[in-house]
Amino acid sequence: DLNYDDAEMRQAMIDSMKFWVENYDIDGFRCDYANGAPVSFWEDCRDQLEEIKPVYMLAECDHIKELLNKAFDMEYNWNLWDTLTHLSNGAGKASSIKYYIYDDLPDGTYTLNFLDNHDKNSYEGTIRTHFSEDTLPMMFALIYVIPGVPLIYTGDEIGLDHALEFMSRDPVDWESTGISYREELAALSVIRSGNPALYAGNFGGPIEYINVGKNDKYCLTFAREKDGNRIKAIFNCTRKEREVDLSEWLSGSETVLMHGIGDQVSWDEYPIADDGLTASATLLPWEFFIVRE
């Protein structure tokens, strides 16, 4: 609740940020409650910081495009988190995800897609509070292949069911859960970095939704294409089997990059024909495919 009409106060705030760039060579800032200050303040701040060196600016805000026009590079995707947690707990429809995959952002700006972060972890429950061993592998895959940038919070790699201390050192016992998603996350990183269609923002391909028939609202199905690289994905975002019409999705010549059913995930590439998928198929609960055409 500072008075941003006061020019001296505004400059003092900016000077305190410049201090860390000039004296400690930090590369950017995550700005808490960014919409609590005027857009003009942030834009002035960005101009002055950039006079020192290029910086990266992350806004904690709820999809306020004006902040991305000039001041910030990235924003958190809070609404997507709400939708994914509801789906994981058997509520809502996959079609709701489409509302929070934004295609109207300024060039070179991004949403940060997450299943967990320090606010959610500390105040609303751990990643295991909101996602199960059956749903987590699919949800990890989803945030890696939709537009935006995926965030992996400390401990997510093992499904840590512990709310980390907010302002104190709280070391992670990396053997505590007996579970590891490291290999899946590494494989997703390779898939993402090796396919231009999956690059972030306008560096990657736009999303093209594909209808799979009567269960379309329960399955997220799409393609992304960039420079001749075409990736297709289908996610059954429910705890029930879903019959799908793959006639628009399936050519038969695709290569499977990753396939998952619950906690069973594989990422050895193989021809999709080896799965015996046809134009009409049944997806098991939380089953997903990422394929390259």
SULVEN-V730319 format. One record per helix or strand of 2 or more residues. SS is the DSSP state (a for helix, b for strand). FROM is the first residue (numbers start at 1). TO is the last residue. If there is no record, write none. Layout:
ss:from:to
SS:FROM:TO
SS:FROM:TO
//
This chain:
ss:from:to
a:7:24
b:28:31
a:34:36
a:39:50
b:56:59
a:65:69
b:74:76
a:78:88
a:94:100
b:110:114
a:118:123
a:127:130
a:133:145
b:149:151
a:156:158
a:182:193
a:196:198
a:201:203
b:207:209
a:216:218
b:219:226
b:229:236
b:242:245
b:255:261
b:264:266
b:270:271
a:272:275
b:280:283
b:287:292
//
